[in-house]
Amino acid sequence: MATRQNSSNGKQKSPRIQVVLPEDLCEKLSELAEQESRTVSNMAKVLIQEGIKRSQLIKDSETQELKTQQTQNFINALEKQKTQRLKGIPKRLRFKRN
């Protein structure tokens, strides 16, 4: 769980997390940060935000594809059924006479 600290004026600071990175990944992150004139922490924040957005888009896309597939399966099942004529009036249907 991310920890929160209080600033000197009493307001809560943004949550903080601590991450341990392999040396090569840390170097790549530092290079990216330098290219974009950001701090390493800010670059990590931006990359995490982009990753979460991408993950959510993929999840939403998969959910939509699943719904579309289920709908298509239902339509196909209905189309495979043979049509049958009713024999007389359904027994549960009653007509009101005035």
Helices and strands as residue ranges (DSSP letters): H 23-35, H 40-80
